[in-house]
Amino acid sequence: MEGEIMNVIRVWLIATASACYSYSLTRIFHIPKGIPRLIFILPVIYLFIVLPFSLSSFHLGGPTIFYLVWLGTFKLILYSFDLGPLCTHPNKSLLHFVSIALLPIKVKDEPRSSNGQNKGYPSQDSRINGGPDGQINQGSRTRTRTVVLGGFFLSCVKLVAFAIVVRIYDYREELPSYVILANNCCHLYLGIEIILAVSAALVRATLGLDLDPQFNEPYSATSLQDFWGRRWNLMVSNILRLSVYNPIRRVTAPLVGRRWAMVAGMLAAFTVSGLMHEVIFFYFTHAWPTWEVTWFFVLHGVCTATEVAVKEAVGGRFRLHRVVSGLLTIGFVGLTGVWLFLPQILRNGVDAKAINEYPVMIDFVKQNVLRLAQMEGEIINFIRVWLIAIASACYSYGLTRIFHIPKGIPRLIFILPVIYLFIVLPFSLSSFHLGAPTTFYLVWLGTFKLILYSFDLGPLCIDPNKSLLHFVSIVLLPIKVKHEPRSSNPQNEGYPSQDSKINGGPDGQMNQDSRTRTRIVVLGRFFWLCLKLVAFAIVVRIYDYREELPSYVILANNCCHLYLGIEIILAVSAALVRATLGLDLDQQFNEPYLATSLQDFWGRRWNLMVSNILRLSVYNPIRRVTSPLVGQRWAMVAGMLAAFTVSGLMHEVTFFYFTHAWPTWEVTWFFVLHGVCTATELAVKKAVGGRFQLHWVVSGLLTIGFVGVTGVWLFLPQILRNGVDVKAINEYPVMIDFVKQNVLHLARH
């Protein structure tokens, strides 16, 4: 089973990389639609076809074959011509594109409230906001909970029914053959629906996408047209409609007329469906097809076309009761399925293989859960910490989205357990490079964000309709979503917005100049990041010669190491979120070595995520409280000193996680000193009124010199005294060896 798991991981990693390549064809290389794009897509289609051959398990190979060989290839062919679900929303992010390409989902094009078929099911916005105007009221909450609970209850009933169906196979020797055949039909339907529903539920929960249903209670069908067109495996119906039915109907309509063109398109769609089922069965059985499955779909195509013709001829003058028509429909599907669809499965032992895999899968899960519980090591602790943190962030999301806890003290009381977890979790990590980012992300940023969230403030409340995945990312990572277009922000002048990067301009029109500008910006950022990575490598390498170099060189190297390490870690976190979720994020660092004053350094260039959090959680409240007492000017000074002091105390807390030594308060005094100097600098600027100004080179050197000298005096000693720098340096070869060993292990398996 472990070998099969490794094969599945390898298959899906290659499939994901292939989907990313397909995404880049239009977003980066702008390959025109039609045959040129199809030529570039063909290698991906080839990979999607051959990859599942490495899988032998039914429950791992079955969904993979269906998702890649059938849906994936058809979606990519349609994508080559700007058709299908991959082209419904041209500005989708990379993660959205990959999810739609590889999973059996289709994003809903219209709000659910305007879709008669989904009448009674609230849209994504109404589920969150309580109504079309976003106002939350008791009636909308009740309806939302009723829908959610109803869907959850029905899913539980189907899971119980599936468990009963699987259990019945234990008695197949004693039961009549027709009971086992009926059980096979139920097993097939429930298995497919549950697998597709789980895939859609994960995407819906994490990405917040409003998805079309995949099944619509097919046992309630009252006709073959209703069964195949509106209830059974609607993802496949939509794909066949776009890729087979519409083209055939369009081509044949001028030759045979609209009515017969519709029949031709319908028969072609059913025939292609039959052929694709034969292909899928070949992956399971490795036996040449007997064409029974194809004839099953051809028969249903003919019967469905006949049914439609009879309905048009009768014109509604004669109609069976829905109970009678429903029984006839399900009976016909069941009988023809037993006659033509199931024999190829039963003849090659696919049913027995599937049944025999259940105990193997259960044992595998049990063994690995026990193994994970028993394993020791920093990586396992790191995984545990982040899994608990993610679960805690999901709980926090549910407080407003599901339970509607009001803002203020009531919500803060419910948030306190999460804050407690965020504070204690990093104590289980001893590695600097795993523990330091975790401590910063959870203990500092995470707790402050959640406190602000309790009062409907901060980055978690800018967009109230964000999805679960967006919410969790913002809670746990040092990012802030930009809520204004970049073009309207003078600080970001010259950097295109997310839309302009994709569409080429504010009106979405793609042109050569905009593509060139986009590429220059992207390449410039990439080149600058590469330079910093090279500089970081040089800085780390310099430590090998610390015995021969003067102490002031090593101190300067420590400062560079600290800055480059923090910026690269934060940049990588933001880049991953930006690439996968397509979020337009605020900058975290803005080239602090170019600062021309302390105000410029701390307010507009250094670690802007922290500056924003401190502004919202400390500076603004202190200024608001003290303003009536001491006036606006002194209130600003009080807020500034409070923010710097809190920053110093949080640095002491962070250092305690690394050193496990009581603070000596040097770091706090570093920030208090900078708070006083920044306030003094502002007062001098106001007093001078712009009449005297140093050249920016001189003021820049003075600023960076002051930060560096005070950092060496007050900030670095606590790090150096407790050997944190040595610990960090010694971890680099260990991390490199760990990566090498695991890459080689993965390659061998």
Buried (B, 14 or more C-beta within 10 A) or exposed (E): BEEBBBBBEBBBEBBBEBBBBBBBBBBEEBBEBEEEBBEBBEEBBEBBBEBBEBBBBBBBBBBBBBBBBBBBBBBBBBBBBBBBBBBEBEEBBBBBBBBBBBBBBBBBEEBBBEBEEBEEBBBBBBBBBBBEEEEEEEEBBEBBEEBEEEEEEEBEEBEEBBEEBBEBBEEBEEEEEEEBBBBBBBBBBBBBBBBBBEBBEEBBBBBBBBBBBBBBEBEEBBBBBBBBBBBBBBBBBBBBBBBBBBBBBEEBBEEEEEEBBBBBBBBBBBBBBBBBBBBBBBBBBEEEBBBBBBBBBBBBBBBBBEBBEEBEEEEEEEEEEBEEBBEBBBEBBBEBBBEBBBBBBBEBEBBBBBBEBEEEEEEBEEEEEEEEEEEEEBEBBBEBBBEBBBEBBBBBBBBBBBEBBEBEEEBBEBBEEBBEBBBEBBBBBEBBBBBBBBBBBBBBBBBBBBBBBBBBBBBBBEBEEBBBBBBBBBBBBBBBBBEEBBBEEEEBEEBBBBBBBBBBBEEEEEEEEBBEBBEEBEEEEEEEBEEBBEBBEEBBEBBEEBEEEEEEEBBBBBBBBBBBBBBBBBBEBBBEBBEBBBBBBBBBBBEBBEBBBBBBBBBBBBBBBBBBBBBBBBBBEBBEEBBEEEEEEBBBBBBBBBBBBBBBBBBBBBBBBBBEEEBBBBBBBBBBBBBBBBBEBBEEBEEEEEEEEEEEEEBBEBBBEBBBEBBBEBBBBBBBEBEBBBBBBEBBEEEEEEEEEEEEEEEEE
